[in-house]
């Protein structure tokens, strides 16, 4: 059994055999033109442009009819690129000046446009659209097939390096159980269509096409972005249960969006979203999030040759703060190290990097980077309700040192006359056993807790969740972990602090009644997982949930605890 983590793109759980699809992009043949051939090549280009617009129009109408008007706008975006006079002009100029054929000219101009974007994150979707337009035009010009998907003979999980909106729109919806890709993001057009069609999808799963073989059994959890290869019987049983319980009809999704997460006896909890890039903030609102419980900030640092500037960071934080319009946004400071090294921060070779130099430990040893990020968050706080959250704290000294650095940056900004939110909340992740045990003291010196159950479970049970040999041990509902969660919640509440959970356990429907009964104030999960948790919360009474939590705490194994949660869901 192998567990891989990608990006949650479309909610739901699917279990099925893999079909590997290798997307064949049209081949580009170079052909030099004689002077007399240039005009004919321009005519060929314009003819291909017209055919592409007709194809996109047909696709748009079909998508509008079968999926929805909003989703059909994807193909309008492609048509806008094809129709763009400046795009046509650049391709024509390449044909004229370089005396090259139209296929090569289209290819070169699209590559030029993409390279001009540099590292601007917001262009990810535009890049995908440009590649799709490029392939369509080249296929028309050269008479090649436009990467049509093969017809599936039975239900399957489709695994591919990449999928475009045309690919998804062409799927046999009755046969495709789920989608898994190496490339893509939660806001890509492929993800939008998958959500609209109700197909679970996990994207950005690194190297998945290299280790998944045809007919391998896969579990795809599109709510969490997890893919499990060749699962054992116990794992299959667990996810089959979740799959059956997770279905929410599109109409019910729409109805739930603007309702509060409130129990039948009026206990209100907050349902927050975990996001990794600013573009995911609108997605959080689309699913009815009360705010952002975890804004991972690594996206600004990873994949670059140098650290981002204060202005670049501040712009990202300001964007999310403005989009959330007063709703809380917890910005987690840089959490690298372990499995996320940075080339411009020399990292020592470590025997066990997950127990080494990572999270806040890196920030405290690199104060220049830490202060730049804190300045960016504080600057962004002038535009919305931002909070600061520190990762991987083990001692009270670490928390105090981090807070002291925030104080230094505040003083510098005041002296410079830069506006920021003076009473910005400062919280911390509880993801080490030390922090969970020391929660009573830490709660006195922080504004809020957010329990990171992924790492907490890993450290408490000494079980790497990605290691198939010990993955059977990894369960956030293990009694040991559950007792620590209880301690953190009670310690926080004694000091009047709100306690959230931002690990995968927060989105596990079986855990919802138990966590609610333990008094958890906030569930911070993938945007697409919010409706299901909201539905469960609104179906429960807090008084009964407390009894459920009490019963769960008497159990001696994770399996027994899960049976308690399942017993409640069966009654809903």
Backbone torsions as a table, in degrees:
resi	resn	phi	psi	omega
1	UNK	NA	131.5	178.7
2	UNK	-126.4	136.9	-179.7
3	UNK	-115.0	125.5	179.1
4	UNK	-120.9	146.6	-177.4
5	UNK	-115.7	128.4	175.2
6	UNK	-125.1	-150.5	-179.8
7	UNK	-106.1	130.1	177.3
8	UNK	-66.5	116.2	-175.1
9	UNK	-113.0	-33.8	179.6
10	UNK	-150.2	126.5	-170.2
11	UNK	-69.9	159.5	176.9
12	UNK	120.6	163.2	179.4
13	UNK	-119.8	135.7	177.0
14	UNK	-133.5	146.6	177.3
15	UNK	-129.9	121.5	-178.4
16	UNK	-173.0	175.2	180.0
17	UNK	-81.3	145.9	-176.5
18	UNK	-82.6	140.0	166.5
19	UNK	-120.1	123.7	-179.1
20	UNK	-92.9	124.8	177.7
21	UNK	-116.6	118.2	177.3
22	UNK	-95.3	106.4	-177.1
23	UNK	-67.4	121.7	179.9
24	UNK	-96.1	107.1	175.4
25	UNK	-77.3	145.6	-178.9
26	UNK	-60.3	141.1	179.5
27	UNK	-76.9	139.3	179.4
28	UNK	-103.8	117.5	177.1
29	UNK	-102.2	131.8	179.1
30	UNK	-86.1	137.0	179.4
31	UNK	-143.9	120.2	178.4
32	UNK	-76.3	144.6	-176.9
33	UNK	-107.8	140.6	168.5
34	UNK	-80.0	160.7	-176.8
35	UNK	-53.6	-38.8	-176.5
36	UNK	-72.5	-18.3	-176.8
37	UNK	-86.4	-13.8	-172.7
38	UNK	-62.0	-46.7	-177.2
39	UNK	-63.3	-39.7	179.1
40	UNK	-63.7	-33.5	179.4
41	UNK	-69.1	-36.8	176.9
42	UNK	-64.5	-39.1	178.1
43	UNK	-64.7	-41.2	178.9
44	UNK	-61.4	-41.4	178.9
45	UNK	-62.1	-46.5	-177.8
46	UNK	-66.8	-33.6	177.3
47	UNK	-66.5	-42.6	178.8
48	UNK	-64.5	-37.6	177.9
49	UNK	-61.1	-43.7	179.5
50	UNK	-64.6	-42.2	179.1
51	UNK	-64.6	-38.9	179.6
52	UNK	-63.1	-40.5	179.6
53	UNK	-65.3	-37.0	177.2
54	UNK	-65.4	-46.3	179.1
55	UNK	-58.7	-45.5	-178.6
56	UNK	-66.2	-34.6	176.6
57	UNK	-64.4	-42.6	178.2
58	UNK	-65.0	-43.7	178.3
59	UNK	-61.5	-42.6	179.6
60	UNK	-61.7	-44.0	-179.7
61	UNK	-65.6	-40.9	180.0
62	UNK	-65.9	-41.8	178.9
63	UNK	-65.1	-39.1	178.2
64	UNK	-61.6	-40.8	-177.4
65	UNK	-74.0	-40.0	-173.1
66	UNK	-94.1	-25.0	-175.3
67	UNK	-119.6	-57.5	-179.6
68	UNK	161.1	159.4	-177.2
69	UNK	-65.5	-38.6	-178.5
70	UNK	-62.0	-44.3	-178.7
71	UNK	-69.1	-28.7	179.0
72	UNK	-66.5	-20.7	179.5
73	UNK	-63.7	-20.5	177.5
74	UNK	-57.4	-44.0	-177.6
75	UNK	-77.6	-23.0	171.3
76	UNK	-65.3	-38.9	178.4
77	UNK	-61.7	-40.5	177.5
78	UNK	-65.5	-41.5	179.2
79	UNK	-63.3	-35.6	178.8
80	UNK	-62.8	-37.0	177.7
81	UNK	-67.2	-46.1	-179.3
82	UNK	-60.6	-39.0	-177.2
83	UNK	-80.9	-15.1	-174.9
84	UNK	-57.5	118.3	-177.8
85	UNK	-59.5	-35.3	-178.3
86	UNK	-69.8	-35.5	177.2
87	UNK	-64.5	-47.5	178.7
88	UNK	-60.5	-42.5	-178.0
89	UNK	-62.2	-42.3	-179.5
90	UNK	-64.3	-41.3	179.5
91	UNK	-65.9	-44.0	179.0
92	UNK	-61.4	-41.6	179.7
93	UNK	-63.4	-36.1	178.0
94	UNK	-65.0	-40.2	178.1
95	UNK	-64.2	-44.6	-177.1
96	UNK	-68.4	-47.7	-172.6
97	UNK	-79.9	-34.3	-175.9
98	UNK	-101.8	-6.1	-179.8
99	UNK	55.0	48.8	180.0
100	UNK	-116.6	159.9	-179.2
101	UNK	-70.5	161.5	-173.5
102	UNK	-62.4	-39.5	-179.8
103	UNK	-57.6	-48.7	-178.9
104	UNK	-66.6	-37.3	179.9
105	UNK	-63.6	-44.4	178.0
106	UNK	-60.3	-46.3	-179.1
107	UNK	-59.1	-47.9	-176.3
108	UNK	-65.6	-40.2	-177.3
109	UNK	-70.2	-39.2	177.4
110	UNK	-65.4	-42.3	177.4
111	UNK	-61.4	-39.3	179.0
112	UNK	-64.0	-43.7	179.7
113	UNK	-63.1	-44.4	-178.3
114	UNK	-64.7	-43.3	-179.4
115	UNK	-65.7	-27.4	179.8
116	UNK	-71.1	-17.6	-179.8
117	UNK	-74.3	-21.1	-179.5
118	UNK	60.8	-130.7	-175.9
119	UNK	-104.8	24.1	179.7
120	UNK	-71.7	114.9	-174.4
121	UNK	-63.8	-34.1	-173.0
122	UNK	-68.3	-8.2	-177.3
123	UNK	-91.5	1.5	-176.1
124	UNK	-54.8	-45.8	-179.0
125	UNK	-68.7	-39.8	179.8
126	UNK	-63.4	-38.7	177.8
127	UNK	-60.2	-46.7	179.4
128	UNK	-60.8	-40.6	179.1
129	UNK	-65.5	-41.5	179.5
130	UNK	-63.5	-40.7	177.9
131	UNK	-64.0	-38.9	178.7
132	UNK	-65.5	-43.5	178.3
133	UNK	-64.1	-43.5	178.4
134	UNK	-56.3	-50.3	-177.7
135	UNK	-63.3	-38.4	-179.2
136	UNK	-64.1	-47.5	-178.7
137	UNK	-64.4	-43.2	-179.0
138	UNK	-65.7	-40.2	178.7
139	UNK	-61.9	-41.8	179.1
140	UNK	-65.7	-45.0	-178.2
141	UNK	-63.2	-37.3	-174.1
142	UNK	-100.0	-4.3	179.2
143	UNK	73.9	22.2	179.1
144	UNK	-91.1	158.9	175.8
145	UNK	-66.7	143.2	-179.3
146	UNK	-94.9	80.3	177.2
147	UNK	28.7	54.2	178.1
148	UNK	-71.8	136.5	177.9
149	UNK	-71.6	143.2	177.7
150	UNK	-70.5	154.7	179.0
151	UNK	-75.6	129.4	179.9
152	UNK	-83.7	135.4	-178.1
153	UNK	-90.8	-17.6	178.1
154	UNK	-151.2	169.8	-179.6
155	UNK	-60.2	138.2	-175.6
156	UNK	-156.7	160.5	169.4
157	UNK	-95.8	119.9	-176.9
158	UNK	-87.1	121.6	-178.9
159	UNK	-114.9	128.1	-177.6
160	UNK	-151.5	159.4	175.3
161	UNK	-64.3	-40.6	-177.1
162	UNK	-156.3	151.6	174.7
163	UNK	-137.3	135.4	176.3
164	UNK	-99.5	173.3	179.8
165	UNK	-60.4	-35.1	177.6
166	UNK	-62.8	-40.5	179.2
167	UNK	-60.6	-47.1	-177.7
168	UNK	-66.5	-41.2	-180.0
169	UNK	-64.6	-24.7	-178.0
170	UNK	-88.4	-3.9	-175.1
171	UNK	-65.8	151.8	168.8
172	UNK	-83.1	97.3	-172.3
173	UNK	-60.1	-24.0	-178.9
174	UNK	-78.5	-19.7	-176.5
175	UNK	-101.3	-30.0	-175.0
176	UNK	-83.3	115.8	-179.3
177	UNK	-82.9	-35.9	-177.7
178	UNK	-164.2	164.9	179.2
179	UNK	-122.0	138.7	176.7
180	UNK	-135.7	125.9	179.8
181	UNK	-133.9	156.7	175.6
182	UNK	-79.4	-34.5	-179.1
183	UNK	-105.3	169.3	173.7
184	UNK	114.1	165.5	179.2
185	UNK	-140.1	172.0	-176.2
186	UNK	-67.4	-20.3	-178.8
187	UNK	-105.9	8.9	178.8
188	UNK	-68.5	159.8	179.0
189	UNK	-64.6	-32.9	176.1
190	UNK	-60.8	-43.8	-179.6
191	UNK	-66.2	-39.4	179.3
192	UNK	-60.4	-45.0	179.8
193	UNK	-67.7	-39.6	179.4
194	UNK	-60.8	-42.9	178.1
195	UNK	-63.8	-42.4	-179.1
196	UNK	-64.3	-33.0	-179.3
197	UNK	-86.8	-7.1	-179.7
198	UNK	73.0	28.5	179.4
199	UNK	-100.9	118.0	177.2
200	UNK	-57.0	141.1	-178.7
201	UNK	-147.5	137.0	172.3
202	UNK	-123.8	123.6	-175.9
203	UNK	-119.7	168.3	-179.9
204	UNK	65.4	31.4	179.5
205	UNK	-88.5	99.0	-172.6
206	UNK	-55.0	126.6	174.4
207	UNK	68.6	13.5	-172.5
208	UNK	-60.3	-33.8	-178.8
209	UNK	-73.7	-12.4	-179.1
210	UNK	-87.5	-21.4	-177.8
211	UNK	-120.5	-9.6	174.8
212	UNK	-92.3	130.5	179.3
213	UNK	-109.1	156.4	177.2
214	UNK	-54.0	137.2	178.5
215	UNK	76.5	1.0	170.7
216	UNK	-61.6	143.9	176.7
217	UNK	-83.1	128.9	-178.6
218	UNK	-124.2	142.3	164.7
219	UNK	-109.7	125.4	178.4
220	UNK	-114.9	118.3	175.3
221	UNK	-106.1	93.8	-177.8
222	UNK	-71.4	-14.5	177.5
223	UNK	-75.0	-32.9	-179.2
224	UNK	-110.4	-10.6	-179.1
225	UNK	81.4	18.6	-175.9
226	UNK	-95.8	141.2	174.5
227	UNK	-126.3	125.7	179.8
228	UNK	-113.9	122.3	-177.2
229	UNK	-96.0	127.3	178.9
230	UNK	48.6	61.5	-176.9
231	UNK	-67.7	156.3	176.2
232	UNK	-80.0	166.2	-176.1
233	UNK	-56.2	-38.5	-179.1
234	UNK	-64.6	-39.9	179.6
235	UNK	-68.3	-40.1	177.7
236	UNK	-60.2	-45.3	-179.2
237	UNK	-61.2	-42.2	-178.7
238	UNK	-62.9	-46.5	-176.9
239	UNK	-77.1	-27.7	175.3
240	UNK	-63.9	-37.3	176.8
241	UNK	-64.9	-47.1	179.0
242	UNK	-61.2	-40.7	-178.8
243	UNK	-59.0	-44.2	-178.7
244	UNK	-67.7	-34.2	-176.8
245	UNK	-84.6	-16.2	-170.8
246	UNK	-87.3	-8.5	-174.4
247	UNK	-69.3	128.1	174.0
248	UNK	-130.8	124.0	-179.0
249	UNK	-65.0	147.4	-179.5
250	UNK	-52.0	-40.0	-179.8
251	UNK	-64.8	-39.3	179.2
252	UNK	-67.7	-36.8	175.6
253	UNK	-56.5	-45.9	-179.2
254	UNK	-63.6	-40.9	-178.9
255	UNK	-68.6	-34.7	-177.7
256	UNK	-73.1	-27.5	-170.8
257	UNK	-48.5	-47.3	-173.7
258	UNK	-99.6	8.8	177.7
259	UNK	-90.9	151.4	178.6
260	UNK	-81.4	156.9	176.0
261	UNK	-87.2	86.1	-173.7
262	UNK	-130.6	132.2	179.8
263	UNK	-71.1	168.7	-178.5
264	UNK	-65.1	-22.3	176.8
265	UNK	-105.0	27.7	167.6
266	UNK	74.1	23.7	171.4
267	UNK	-84.2	119.0	-176.1
268	UNK	-102.2	130.5	172.1
269	UNK	-120.1	161.4	178.6
270	UNK	-99.3	134.9	174.9
271	UNK	-110.4	109.8	-175.3
272	UNK	-109.8	162.8	-177.7
273	UNK	-109.0	147.5	169.3
274	UNK	-97.0	127.5	178.2
275	UNK	-131.8	159.7	-179.8
276	UNK	-119.6	-17.4	179.0
277	UNK	-141.2	154.5	-179.0
278	UNK	-56.8	-31.3	-177.6
279	UNK	-64.0	-15.4	-179.4
280	UNK	-84.6	-11.2	-179.2
281	UNK	-61.2	-46.2	176.2
282	UNK	-60.7	-32.9	177.9
283	UNK	-64.1	-39.4	177.7
284	UNK	-60.6	-43.4	178.8
285	UNK	-66.3	-36.6	179.8
286	UNK	-59.9	-33.5	-179.7
287	UNK	-94.2	6.1	173.9
288	UNK	86.3	28.6	179.9
289	UNK	-67.9	143.3	176.0
290	UNK	-82.6	-9.6	-179.2
291	UNK	167.1	-168.7	177.6
292	UNK	-111.8	112.5	-178.8
293	UNK	-83.6	-24.5	179.9
294	UNK	-146.9	108.9	173.4
295	UNK	-104.9	100.8	178.6
296	UNK	-71.1	131.6	-173.8
297	UNK	-106.7	5.3	-175.7
298	UNK	-64.5	-24.4	-177.0
299	UNK	-55.4	-30.3	-178.0
300	UNK	-77.6	-14.5	-174.6
301	UNK	-109.1	-33.5	-173.6
302	UNK	-78.6	142.7	177.5
303	UNK	80.6	19.5	-179.9
304	UNK	-125.5	163.8	-179.3
305	UNK	-92.9	-11.0	179.4
306	UNK	-151.6	164.1	-178.0
307	UNK	-67.2	145.1	177.7
308	UNK	-70.0	157.0	179.7
309	UNK	-79.9	164.3	176.4
310	UNK	-59.4	-40.2	-177.7
311	UNK	-65.2	-41.5	178.8
312	UNK	-63.7	-44.5	179.2
313	UNK	-65.1	-46.3	-177.9
314	UNK	-60.5	-38.4	179.3
315	UNK	-61.8	-41.8	179.7
316	UNK	-64.4	-45.7	-178.0
317	UNK	-68.7	-38.1	178.6
318	UNK	-63.9	-39.7	-179.6
319	UNK	-60.2	-48.4	-178.9
320	UNK	-66.2	-42.6	179.6
321	UNK	-58.3	-43.4	-179.5
322	UNK	-68.2	-42.0	-178.9
323	UNK	-63.4	-34.2	-177.7
324	UNK	-82.4	-6.1	169.0
325	UNK	47.8	57.1	175.8
326	UNK	92.8	-16.1	176.3
327	UNK	-71.7	150.1	-175.5
328	UNK	-67.3	142.5	176.7
329	UNK	-133.9	110.9	178.7
330	UNK	-90.6	111.4	-179.7
331	UNK	-90.2	112.3	177.0
332	UNK	-80.0	127.5	179.1
333	UNK	-67.7	166.3	-170.3
334	UNK	-46.1	124.1	-179.8
335	UNK	-122.4	80.3	178.3
336	UNK	-118.5	-179.4	-171.2
337	UNK	95.6	177.9	-177.2
338	UNK	65.4	-113.2	179.8
339	UNK	-96.0	10.5	-177.5
340	UNK	-131.1	69.5	178.8
341	UNK	-76.3	157.0	175.2
342	UNK	-118.1	133.9	-176.1
343	UNK	-64.9	-25.9	-177.2
344	UNK	-96.1	5.1	170.7
345	UNK	-119.5	98.5	-177.9
346	UNK	-54.6	123.8	-178.4
347	UNK	-113.8	128.5	180.0
348	UNK	-66.1	150.2	175.6
349	UNK	-69.0	125.3	-175.1
350	UNK	-123.5	140.3	177.7
351	UNK	-66.9	-36.4	179.5
352	UNK	-137.1	85.4	-174.7
353	UNK	-62.5	-25.0	180.0
354	UNK	-71.4	-17.2	175.2
355	UNK	-108.2	15.8	-174.2
356	UNK	-113.9	-132.9	-171.5
357	UNK	-85.3	95.1	-177.9
358	UNK	-152.7	165.8	176.6
359	UNK	61.8	-136.8	-177.2
360	UNK	-62.0	-25.8	179.8
361	UNK	-59.5	-38.6	177.5
362	UNK	-66.9	-46.6	-178.0
363	UNK	-60.2	-42.2	-177.7
364	UNK	-68.4	-27.1	178.2
365	UNK	-88.9	-12.7	176.1
366	UNK	-122.1	68.9	-173.5
367	UNK	-59.3	-27.9	-179.7
368	UNK	-66.1	-39.7	177.3
369	UNK	-71.5	-41.3	-178.7
370	UNK	-61.5	-45.3	-178.3
371	UNK	-67.7	-34.7	176.7
372	UNK	-61.9	-43.0	-179.4
373	UNK	-68.9	-42.6	179.1
374	UNK	-62.8	-39.2	176.6
375	UNK	-61.7	-41.4	-180.0
376	UNK	-63.6	-42.2	178.7
377	UNK	-64.3	-44.4	-179.2
378	UNK	-64.2	-40.9	175.7
379	UNK	-61.5	-43.0	179.5
380	UNK	-65.7	-26.7	-177.4
381	UNK	-65.8	-16.0	177.3
382	UNK	-72.3	-11.5	-175.8
383	UNK	-111.3	4.0	-179.7
384	UNK	175.1	-169.8	-172.9
385	UNK	-95.3	70.1	179.4
386	UNK	-85.6	147.9	171.4
387	UNK	-128.2	160.1	179.4
388	UNK	-108.5	134.2	-179.9
389	UNK	-132.2	126.2	-177.6
390	UNK	-95.2	135.8	178.1
391	UNK	-95.5	155.7	169.6
392	UNK	56.7	51.6	174.9
393	UNK	-91.6	134.9	177.7
394	UNK	-118.5	-24.8	-176.0
395	UNK	-131.6	160.2	176.7
396	UNK	-65.9	-34.4	178.5
397	UNK	-59.7	-40.7	179.0
398	UNK	-61.7	-44.9	178.9
399	UNK	-61.7	-45.2	-179.3
400	UNK	-64.0	-40.4	179.7
401	UNK	-64.8	-41.8	179.7
402	UNK	-65.6	-42.9	178.8
403	UNK	-65.2	-35.5	177.7
404	UNK	-63.3	-38.4	178.0
405	UNK	-66.2	-37.7	175.4
406	UNK	-60.1	-43.0	178.5
407	UNK	-60.0	-40.5	178.5
408	UNK	-61.6	-46.0	-178.6
409	UNK	-65.9	-37.6	177.3
410	UNK	-60.8	-44.6	179.9
411	UNK	-61.4	-42.7	-179.8
412	UNK	-63.5	-39.1	179.5
413	UNK	-69.4	-38.5	177.8
414	UNK	-61.3	-45.7	-179.2
415	UNK	-62.4	-29.5	-179.9
416	UNK	-89.9	-2.8	179.9
417	UNK	72.7	23.0	-179.8
418	UNK	-87.9	125.1	-178.2
419	UNK	-72.6	143.8	174.0
420	UNK	-160.2	169.4	-178.9
421	UNK	-81.7	108.6	-175.0
422	UNK	-61.6	-39.0	-175.6
423	UNK	-97.2	31.8	179.4
424	UNK	-54.8	134.7	-179.1
425	UNK	-76.3	141.3	179.0
426	UNK	-121.0	117.2	-178.8
427	UNK	-123.9	-175.0	-178.0
428	UNK	-148.8	152.7	171.7
429	UNK	-79.6	141.0	171.4
430	UNK	-109.6	98.7	-175.1
431	UNK	-138.0	4.8	172.3
432	UNK	-115.7	148.0	176.7
433	UNK	-55.9	-35.6	179.9
434	UNK	-59.6	-45.9	-179.6
435	UNK	-66.2	-37.9	-179.8
436	UNK	-66.2	-38.4	179.7
437	UNK	-74.7	-34.2	-177.5
438	UNK	-90.3	12.0	-172.3
439	UNK	-56.7	-32.4	-178.9
440	UNK	-63.6	-36.5	179.1
441	UNK	-81.1	-39.9	179.9
442	UNK	-63.7	-35.3	-178.3
443	UNK	-62.5	-25.5	180.0
444	UNK	-71.7	-18.3	-172.8
445	UNK	-123.9	19.4	176.9
446	UNK	-140.2	159.7	-177.1
447	UNK	-89.2	-25.8	179.4
448	UNK	-160.6	159.0	174.7
449	UNK	-112.5	148.4	167.1
450	UNK	-135.5	116.7	-175.0
451	UNK	-82.5	119.6	177.8
452	UNK	-95.4	90.9	-171.6
453	UNK	-70.9	-20.8	-180.0
454	UNK	-62.4	-54.2	179.3
455	UNK	-73.7	-39.2	-179.2
456	UNK	-57.5	-45.4	179.5
457	UNK	-64.2	-41.9	-179.5
458	UNK	-60.5	-44.0	-176.6
459	UNK	-75.9	-39.4	-178.1
460	UNK	-65.5	-42.9	-175.9
461	UNK	-94.9	0.9	-178.8
462	UNK	50.6	46.7	-176.0
463	UNK	-135.8	111.8	176.0
464	UNK	-69.3	118.0	-174.2
465	UNK	-67.0	-18.4	179.3
466	UNK	-94.4	0.0	179.4
467	UNK	-94.9	112.3	-174.6
468	UNK	-62.3	-21.3	-179.3
469	UNK	-71.8	-28.6	-176.7
470	UNK	-123.0	5.9	-176.3
471	UNK	-63.3	-22.4	178.5
472	UNK	-63.9	-22.1	179.0
473	UNK	-79.2	-22.8	-170.8
474	UNK	-78.8	105.1	177.2
475	UNK	-153.2	118.3	-179.1
476	UNK	-64.4	-13.6	177.7
477	UNK	-96.4	13.9	171.4
478	UNK	-59.9	138.9	-177.2
479	UNK	-53.0	-35.5	178.9
480	UNK	-62.8	-47.4	179.6
481	UNK	-65.9	-41.5	-178.4
482	UNK	-60.5	-40.2	179.4
483	UNK	-66.9	-36.3	176.6
484	UNK	-67.8	-39.4	177.1
485	UNK	-59.8	-44.1	177.9
486	UNK	-58.4	-44.1	-179.8
487	UNK	-62.7	-41.9	-179.9
488	UNK	-64.3	-44.9	-178.9
489	UNK	-62.8	-46.5	-178.8
490	UNK	-66.7	-39.1	178.6
491	UNK	-64.4	-42.6	178.1
492	UNK	-63.9	-44.5	-177.8
493	UNK	-65.6	-33.8	178.5
494	UNK	-61.9	-27.8	179.2
495	UNK	-100.3	9.2	179.0
496	UNK	73.7	24.3	-179.0
497	UNK	-97.5	143.4	173.4
498	UNK	-79.0	146.7	-179.2
499	UNK	-124.5	123.6	178.5
500	UNK	-111.3	170.0	170.9
501	UNK	-134.4	128.2	-177.1
502	UNK	-120.1	9.0	175.5
503	UNK	-84.5	175.7	-176.9
504	UNK	-61.3	-27.2	-179.5
505	UNK	-59.0	-30.6	-178.7
506	UNK	-63.9	-23.6	179.9
507	UNK	-102.1	4.6	-179.9
508	UNK	-82.3	114.7	-175.5
509	UNK	-60.1	-31.4	179.0
510	UNK	-66.4	-31.5	-178.8
511	UNK	-81.6	-20.1	-173.3
512	UNK	-54.5	-50.5	-179.6
513	UNK	-61.2	-36.3	-178.0
514	UNK	-70.5	-47.1	-180.0
515	UNK	-64.5	-39.3	176.5
516	UNK	-60.1	-45.0	-179.4
517	UNK	-67.8	-27.2	176.3
518	UNK	-73.8	-11.3	178.0
519	UNK	98.1	13.5	178.5
520	UNK	-56.7	131.3	-176.6
521	UNK	-86.4	-33.3	-172.9
522	UNK	-140.0	133.8	174.5
523	UNK	-106.9	117.8	-178.9
524	UNK	-112.8	112.8	-168.9
525	UNK	-140.4	176.5	175.2
526	UNK	-59.1	140.6	-177.4
527	UNK	-49.4	-43.2	-175.9
528	UNK	-70.0	-15.2	179.2
529	UNK	-87.5	-8.6	-175.2
530	UNK	-62.0	-46.3	-176.5
531	UNK	-57.4	-40.5	-178.0
532	UNK	-65.7	-46.3	179.1
533	UNK	-62.6	-39.1	178.8
534	UNK	-62.9	-42.4	179.9
535	UNK	-60.3	-43.4	-179.2
536	UNK	-66.3	-46.7	-179.7
537	UNK	-58.4	-43.4	-177.7
538	UNK	-70.7	-13.1	179.6
539	UNK	-95.2	-8.1	-174.5
540	UNK	-106.9	160.9	167.8
541	UNK	-105.9	144.4	-178.6
542	UNK	-65.9	-36.6	-179.0
543	UNK	-62.9	-40.9	178.2
544	UNK	-71.6	-35.1	178.4
545	UNK	-63.4	-36.7	178.0
546	UNK	-64.2	-39.1	176.8
547	UNK	-65.5	-37.8	178.2
548	UNK	-62.5	-44.7	179.9
549	UNK	-63.7	-41.4	178.7
550	UNK	-61.0	-42.7	178.4
551	UNK	-64.6	-43.2	-179.4
552	UNK	-59.1	-36.4	-177.8
553	UNK	-71.1	-12.6	177.5
554	UNK	-87.6	-10.4	-175.4
555	UNK	-81.6	155.3	-173.7
556	UNK	-109.6	-5.3	176.8
557	UNK	-136.8	159.4	178.0
558	UNK	-62.1	-38.0	179.9
559	UNK	-61.6	-42.2	179.4
560	UNK	-65.2	-40.1	178.4
561	UNK	-62.5	-42.2	-179.6
562	UNK	-63.8	-35.6	178.5
563	UNK	-63.7	-33.6	176.3
564	UNK	-63.4	-48.1	179.0
565	UNK	-63.4	-41.7	178.8
566	UNK	-62.4	-37.7	-179.8
567	UNK	-60.0	-36.5	178.1
568	UNK	-70.1	-43.8	-177.5
569	UNK	-64.5	-31.8	179.4
570	UNK	-62.5	-25.9	-177.9
571	UNK	-84.8	-11.6	-175.4
572	UNK	-84.3	NA	NA
